[in-house]
Amino acid sequence: MEFPLHFRCPISMELMQDPVTISTGVTYERKNIEKWFSTYKKKTCPATMQLLEGFDLTPNHTLKRLILSWQERNTASSSSSSGGIEQDEVALLLRTIESTPFKVSSLKKLRSMIEKDDEIKVDLVKFGGTEVLGHIILQILVENSDFVTFHACEEAVGVLYHLQLSDDEVLIQLLSEPDCIKSMAIMLQRGSAEARLHTVAILRRMAKIDCGWGQVVSDLVDMDIFKSLLELFSDEINTKASSCALDVLIEILGKGKNRLKAIEAGAVCVLIELLPDAGRSKCEKMLFLLKLLCECAEGRSAFVDHGLAISVVTKKILRLSELGTKLAVKILWLLCTFLPTERILEDMLVLGAVNKLLGLLHIDGRSSTKDKAMKIIKLHGNSWRQYPCFPCDLRDYLKLVQGS
């Protein structure tokens, strides 16, 4: 319900319940002005920014009676006309958000409205809400140490989370701007759990829209962002955040410029640790990321430094899916081709990788996976045959394969 301007607290722009007046003559909601003084340690009048000599709060009984009288008169009529004023309320909230430094309560109200009614989302875009929200998000680049600004940005991200990106070209363009991506990166690193979920979900939606977003991110991301993404990915409780983070990692690493940063942030270790218990779809994506990381020398080194890496990847061959087998064999092929140390070859034999590769050769037909298995065996079969633990009944077969 829209109510008279002088009934609003200048801080929250909400209807006052307990109005109090300070020394400058301006009236505020008691809890809001007390928070201004005690929590934010301010010594000025929020509306006039005058420096205060005293901090006494005087109850404004006259205004309180006027508010109560107005509420009684409007209670009956408001119930019958509430549906018709929603558009006006959206426009009013946006004007309030633009005009006051205390945006959080209005953003929360706006968010609660669009959560309940899809038509409100259309009104928000129509009244320029995209630009208003974008301006709030960009503010943390300038004032990222200010609690009020940061909290407002969290709420703005919460509103954006409920919008359909594909329906708003202005919003897509805004979120693709480098400064906006930098702001969301800050939110991803320092925001609340809910704000981080909203941010990573927005990033995943952007990744699925062909708008050049991935390339811009590739030019901006740093190792701290990878740490935040890996932390979200490792969250076993919030599966939605974990899934979103994994998709964003695939998009970023697919550009090829950020693999070293991801490796330095511990991506290889995290993937290996989580791979055994992952479901099919997630496991395939993780193997794809490991394959990408093992395509560079630093990734292969990090892979072999983990004692369980070869064992974990080997177990996915012929057990997960055709795609899972293909990716796992590709990882082993990268190791055997570019980092064929004695330790790696021995681990592959002892941990069953060689037996799995030989098993692939019995599958009918030609495939790139079978070809890679053949190449691995031809490269290192002589070494494996010399090990006492290599099965005697397979030595002749291995020799035959190498000779083919």
C-alpha positions as CSV (number, residue, x, y, z in Angstrom):
1,M,0.0,0.0,0.0
2,E,1.3,3.5,-0.9
3,F,1.3,5.8,2.1
4,P,2.1,9.5,2.7
5,L,5.7,10.5,2.3
6,H,6.0,12.1,5.7
7,F,4.8,8.7,7.3
8,R,8.0,7.0,5.9
9,C,11.2,6.6,7.8
10,P,13.9,8.4,5.7
11,I,16.3,5.5,6.3
12,S,14.1,2.5,5.4
13,M,11.4,4.3,3.5
14,E,8.9,2.1,5.3
15,L,5.9,3.2,7.3
16,M,7.0,4.2,10.8
17,Q,5.6,2.3,13.8
18,D,7.6,4.1,16.6
19,P,8.6,7.5,15.2
20,V,11.3,9.5,17.2
21,T,12.8,12.9,16.5
22,I,16.5,13.8,16.8
23,S,18.1,17.2,17.4
24,T,17.9,18.3,13.7
25,G,14.1,18.0,13.8
26,V,14.0,15.0,11.4
27,T,11.8,12.0,12.5
28,Y,12.9,8.4,12.0
29,E,11.7,4.9,12.9
30,R,13.4,4.2,16.3
31,K,15.1,0.9,15.5
32,N,16.5,2.4,12.3
33,I,18.1,5.5,13.8
34,E,19.4,3.5,16.8
35,K,21.1,1.1,14.4
36,W,22.5,4.1,12.5
37,F,24.1,5.4,15.8
38,S,25.1,2.2,17.5
39,T,25.8,-0.3,14.8
40,Y,27.2,2.0,12.1
41,K,28.8,4.4,14.6
42,K,27.5,7.4,12.7
43,K,27.4,10.9,14.3
44,T,25.4,12.7,11.6
45,C,21.7,13.1,10.7
46,P,21.1,10.5,7.9
47,A,18.8,12.9,6.0
48,T,20.7,16.2,6.3
49,M,24.2,14.8,7.1
50,Q,24.6,17.5,9.8
51,L,27.0,16.7,12.5
52,L,25.0,16.0,15.7
53,E,25.8,17.5,19.1
54,G,23.5,15.2,21.0
55,F,21.9,11.8,20.3
56,D,18.6,12.1,22.3
57,L,15.6,10.5,20.7
58,T,12.2,12.2,21.4
59,P,9.0,10.2,20.7
60,N,6.9,11.9,18.1
61,H,3.4,11.1,19.6
62,T,1.5,13.4,17.2
63,L,2.9,11.7,14.1
64,K,2.3,8.3,15.6
65,R,-1.4,9.2,16.2
66,L,-1.7,10.4,12.6
67,I,-0.2,7.2,11.3
68,L,-2.6,5.0,13.4
69,S,-5.6,7.1,12.3
70,W,-4.6,6.8,8.6
71,Q,-4.1,3.0,8.9
72,E,-7.6,2.6,10.4
73,R,-9.2,4.6,7.6
74,N,-7.4,2.7,4.8
75,T,-7.5,-0.9,6.1
76,A,-10.9,-1.8,4.6
77,S,-10.3,-0.1,1.2
78,S,-6.8,-1.5,0.8
79,S,-7.9,-5.1,0.7
80,S,-10.2,-4.6,-2.3
81,S,-7.7,-2.6,-4.4
82,S,-4.4,-4.2,-3.5
83,G,-4.1,-5.9,-6.9
84,G,-4.4,-2.7,-8.9
85,I,-1.5,-0.9,-7.2
86,E,1.2,-3.4,-7.6
87,Q,2.7,-1.7,-10.7
88,D,2.7,1.6,-8.9
89,E,4.4,-0.1,-5.9
90,V,7.2,-1.5,-8.1
91,A,7.8,2.0,-9.7
92,L,7.8,3.6,-6.2
93,L,10.2,1.0,-4.8
94,L,12.6,1.6,-7.7
95,R,12.4,5.4,-7.2
96,T,13.1,4.8,-3.5
97,I,16.1,2.6,-4.2
98,E,17.6,5.2,-6.5
99,S,17.0,8.1,-4.1
100,T,18.1,6.8,-0.7
101,P,21.4,5.4,0.5
102,F,19.3,2.9,2.6
103,K,18.3,0.5,-0.1
104,V,18.2,-2.9,1.7
105,S,14.6,-2.9,3.0
106,S,13.2,-1.7,-0.4
107,L,15.2,-4.4,-2.2
108,K,14.0,-7.1,0.1
109,K,10.4,-6.0,-0.5
110,L,11.0,-5.9,-4.2
111,R,12.5,-9.4,-4.1
112,S,9.6,-10.8,-2.1
113,M,7.2,-9.4,-4.7
114,I,8.8,-10.9,-7.7
115,E,9.1,-14.3,-5.9
116,K,5.4,-14.4,-5.7
117,D,4.3,-13.0,-9.0
118,D,5.9,-13.4,-12.5
119,E,4.1,-10.3,-13.8
120,I,6.0,-8.2,-11.3
121,K,9.2,-9.3,-13.1
122,V,7.8,-7.8,-16.3
123,D,7.0,-4.6,-14.5
124,L,10.4,-4.4,-13.0
125,V,12.1,-4.6,-16.4
126,K,9.6,-2.2,-17.9
127,F,10.3,0.5,-15.3
128,G,14.1,0.3,-15.7
129,G,14.8,-2.0,-12.8
130,T,17.7,-3.7,-14.6
131,E,19.7,-0.5,-14.7
132,V,18.9,0.3,-11.1
133,L,20.1,-3.1,-9.9
134,G,23.1,-2.9,-12.1
135,H,24.2,0.4,-10.6
136,I,23.9,-1.1,-7.1
137,I,26.1,-4.1,-8.0
138,L,28.7,-1.8,-9.5
139,Q,28.9,0.3,-6.3
140,I,30.9,-2.4,-4.5
141,L,33.8,-1.7,-6.8
142,V,34.0,1.7,-5.3
143,E,32.8,1.0,-1.7
144,N,33.4,-2.7,-1.2
145,S,34.4,-2.1,2.5
146,D,31.1,-0.4,3.3
147,F,28.7,-2.8,5.0
148,V,25.5,-1.0,3.9
149,T,26.7,-1.0,0.2
150,F,27.7,-4.6,0.3
151,H,24.4,-5.7,1.9
152,A,22.5,-3.8,-0.7
153,C,24.5,-5.6,-3.4
154,E,23.7,-8.9,-1.9
155,E,20.0,-8.1,-2.1
156,A,20.3,-6.8,-5.7
157,V,21.9,-10.1,-6.7
158,G,19.0,-11.8,-5.0
159,V,16.5,-9.9,-7.1
160,L,18.5,-10.6,-10.3
161,Y,18.5,-14.3,-9.4
162,H,14.7,-14.4,-9.9
163,L,14.8,-12.8,-13.3
164,Q,14.8,-14.6,-16.7
165,L,18.1,-13.5,-18.3
166,S,17.2,-14.8,-21.8
167,D,14.2,-12.4,-21.9
168,D,16.2,-9.2,-21.2
169,E,18.9,-8.2,-23.6
170,V,19.7,-5.1,-21.5
171,L,20.3,-7.3,-18.5
172,I,22.5,-9.7,-20.5
173,Q,24.6,-6.8,-21.8
174,L,24.9,-5.4,-18.2
175,L,26.0,-8.7,-16.7
176,S,28.6,-9.2,-19.5
177,E,30.3,-5.9,-18.7
178,P,33.8,-6.4,-17.2
179,D,33.0,-4.2,-14.1
180,C,29.9,-6.1,-13.4
181,I,31.7,-9.4,-13.6
182,K,34.4,-8.0,-11.2
183,S,31.6,-7.1,-8.8
184,M,30.0,-10.5,-8.9
185,A,33.5,-12.0,-8.4
186,I,33.8,-10.0,-5.2
187,M,30.3,-11.3,-4.1
188,L,31.4,-14.8,-4.9
189,Q,34.4,-14.4,-2.6
190,R,32.9,-12.4,0.3
191,G,29.1,-12.7,0.1
192,S,26.8,-14.6,2.4
193,A,26.0,-18.3,1.6
194,E,22.8,-17.3,0.0
195,A,24.4,-14.4,-2.0
196,R,27.1,-16.7,-3.3
197,L,24.5,-19.3,-4.4
198,H,22.6,-16.6,-6.3
199,T,25.8,-15.2,-7.8
200,V,27.1,-18.6,-9.1
201,A,23.6,-19.5,-10.4
202,I,23.6,-16.2,-12.4
203,L,27.1,-17.0,-13.7
204,R,25.9,-20.4,-14.9
205,R,23.0,-18.9,-16.7
206,M,25.3,-16.4,-18.4
207,A,27.6,-19.2,-19.4
208,K,24.8,-21.0,-21.2
209,I,23.9,-17.8,-23.2
210,D,26.1,-17.3,-26.3
211,C,27.0,-13.7,-25.6
212,G,30.8,-13.8,-25.3
213,W,30.6,-13.9,-21.5
214,G,33.1,-16.7,-21.2
215,Q,35.9,-14.8,-23.0
216,V,35.4,-11.7,-20.8
217,V,35.6,-13.8,-17.7
218,S,38.7,-15.5,-18.9
219,D,40.4,-12.1,-19.1
220,L,39.4,-11.1,-15.6
221,V,39.4,-14.1,-13.2
222,D,42.1,-14.6,-10.6
223,M,43.0,-17.5,-8.4
224,D,40.8,-16.4,-5.5
225,I,37.7,-16.8,-7.7
226,F,38.8,-20.4,-8.5
227,K,39.2,-21.0,-4.8
228,S,35.6,-19.7,-4.2
229,L,34.2,-21.9,-7.0
230,L,36.1,-25.0,-5.8
231,E,34.7,-24.3,-2.3
232,L,31.2,-24.1,-3.6
233,F,31.8,-27.2,-5.8
234,S,32.9,-29.1,-2.7
235,D,29.7,-28.3,-0.8
236,E,28.0,-31.6,-0.2
237,I,25.0,-30.0,1.4
238,N,24.1,-27.4,-1.1
239,T,24.0,-29.5,-4.2
240,K,22.6,-26.7,-6.3
241,A,25.5,-24.4,-5.6
242,S,27.9,-27.3,-6.2
243,S,26.3,-28.1,-9.6
244,C,26.4,-24.4,-10.6
245,A,30.0,-24.0,-9.6
246,L,31.0,-27.1,-11.7
247,D,29.3,-25.8,-14.8
248,V,31.0,-22.4,-14.4
249,L,34.4,-24.0,-14.0
250,I,33.9,-26.0,-17.2
251,E,33.0,-22.8,-19.1
252,I,36.0,-20.9,-17.7
253,L,38.5,-23.6,-18.1
254,G,37.3,-24.4,-21.6
255,K,38.8,-21.1,-22.8
256,G,42.3,-22.4,-22.0
257,K,43.7,-19.3,-20.3
258,N,42.8,-20.1,-16.7
259,R,44.0,-23.7,-16.2
260,L,47.2,-22.7,-14.5
261,K,45.3,-20.6,-12.0
262,A,42.8,-23.4,-11.3
263,I,45.7,-25.9,-10.8
264,E,47.4,-23.5,-8.4
265,A,44.1,-23.2,-6.5
266,G,44.0,-26.9,-6.0
267,A,41.4,-28.0,-8.6
268,V,43.1,-31.3,-9.5
269,C,43.2,-32.4,-5.9
270,V,39.5,-31.4,-5.3
271,L,38.3,-33.2,-8.4
272,I,40.2,-36.4,-7.5
273,E,38.9,-36.4,-3.9
274,L,35.2,-36.0,-5.0
275,L,35.3,-38.2,-8.0
276,P,34.7,-41.6,-6.3
277,D,31.3,-40.7,-4.9
278,A,30.0,-38.5,-7.7
279,G,26.9,-39.5,-9.7
280,R,27.2,-40.3,-13.4
281,S,26.5,-36.9,-14.9
282,K,28.6,-35.0,-12.4
283,C,31.4,-37.6,-12.7
284,E,31.6,-37.2,-16.5
285,K,31.9,-33.4,-16.0
286,M,34.7,-33.9,-13.4
287,L,36.6,-36.2,-15.7
288,F,36.2,-33.7,-18.5
289,L,37.8,-31.0,-16.2
290,L,40.6,-33.4,-15.2
291,K,41.2,-34.0,-18.9
292,L,41.5,-30.3,-19.6
293,L,43.9,-29.8,-16.7
294,C,46.0,-32.8,-17.7
295,E,46.5,-31.2,-21.1
296,C,49.1,-28.9,-19.5
297,A,52.3,-30.1,-17.8
298,E,51.4,-28.5,-14.5
299,G,48.1,-30.4,-14.4
300,R,49.8,-33.7,-15.1
301,S,52.3,-33.1,-12.3
302,A,49.5,-32.2,-9.9
303,F,47.6,-35.4,-11.0
304,V,50.5,-37.8,-10.4
305,D,51.4,-36.1,-7.1
306,H,48.0,-37.3,-5.7
307,G,48.5,-40.9,-4.6
308,L,44.9,-42.0,-5.4
309,A,44.6,-40.3,-8.8
310,I,45.4,-43.2,-11.1
311,S,43.3,-45.6,-9.0
312,V,40.3,-43.3,-9.0
313,V,40.3,-42.7,-12.8
314,T,41.0,-46.3,-13.6
315,K,37.9,-47.4,-11.7
316,K,35.7,-45.3,-14.0
317,I,36.9,-47.2,-17.1
318,L,34.1,-49.6,-18.4
319,R,32.0,-48.9,-15.3
320,L,30.6,-45.4,-15.6
321,S,29.5,-44.8,-19.2
322,E,30.9,-44.7,-22.7
323,L,31.8,-41.0,-22.3
324,G,33.3,-41.7,-18.8
325,T,35.5,-44.4,-20.2
326,K,36.6,-42.2,-23.1
327,L,37.6,-39.3,-20.8
328,A,39.4,-41.6,-18.3
329,V,41.4,-43.3,-21.1
330,K,42.3,-39.9,-22.5
331,I,43.7,-38.8,-19.1
332,L,45.9,-42.0,-18.9
333,W,47.0,-41.4,-22.5
334,L,48.1,-37.9,-21.7
335,L,50.1,-39.2,-18.8
336,C,51.7,-42.1,-20.7
337,T,52.5,-39.8,-23.7
338,F,53.9,-36.8,-21.9
339,L,54.9,-38.0,-18.4
340,P,55.7,-41.7,-18.6
341,T,57.8,-42.0,-15.4
342,E,58.6,-45.4,-14.0
343,R,56.3,-44.7,-11.0
344,I,53.4,-43.9,-13.2
345,L,53.8,-47.0,-15.3
346,E,54.1,-49.2,-12.2
347,D,51.0,-47.6,-10.6
348,M,49.0,-48.2,-13.8
349,L,50.0,-51.9,-13.7
350,V,49.5,-52.5,-10.0
351,L,46.2,-50.5,-9.8
352,G,44.6,-52.3,-12.8
353,A,44.8,-49.7,-15.5
354,V,46.7,-52.0,-17.8
355,N,44.1,-54.7,-17.4
356,K,41.4,-52.2,-18.2
357,L,43.2,-51.1,-21.3
358,L,43.7,-54.6,-22.5
359,G,40.0,-55.3,-21.9
360,L,39.1,-52.4,-24.2
361,L,40.8,-54.1,-27.0
362,H,38.3,-57.0,-26.9
363,I,35.4,-54.6,-27.7
364,D,34.2,-55.0,-31.3
365,G,34.6,-52.1,-33.7
366,R,36.8,-49.1,-34.0
367,S,36.8,-46.1,-31.7
368,S,39.1,-43.3,-30.6
369,T,39.1,-44.7,-27.1
370,K,40.2,-48.2,-28.4
371,D,42.8,-46.5,-30.5
372,K,44.3,-44.6,-27.6
373,A,44.3,-47.8,-25.5
374,M,46.3,-49.5,-28.3
375,K,48.7,-46.6,-28.5
376,I,49.4,-46.8,-24.7
377,I,50.0,-50.5,-24.8
378,K,52.4,-50.2,-27.8
379,L,54.3,-47.4,-26.1
380,H,54.8,-49.2,-22.8
381,G,54.0,-52.9,-23.2
382,N,57.6,-54.0,-23.0
383,S,58.0,-52.2,-19.7
384,W,54.9,-53.8,-18.2
385,R,55.8,-57.3,-19.4
386,Q,59.0,-57.2,-17.3
387,Y,57.2,-56.7,-14.0
388,P,56.8,-60.0,-12.0
389,C,53.2,-59.0,-11.1
390,F,52.1,-59.0,-14.7
391,P,49.9,-62.0,-15.3
392,C,51.7,-64.7,-17.3
393,D,48.7,-65.6,-19.4
394,L,48.6,-62.0,-20.7
395,R,52.2,-61.6,-21.6
396,D,51.8,-63.4,-24.9
397,Y,48.7,-61.5,-25.7
398,L,50.5,-58.2,-24.9
399,K,53.3,-59.2,-27.1
400,L,50.8,-60.0,-29.9
401,V,49.1,-56.7,-29.5
402,Q,52.4,-54.8,-29.7
403,G,53.3,-56.6,-32.8
404,S,50.1,-55.9,-34.6
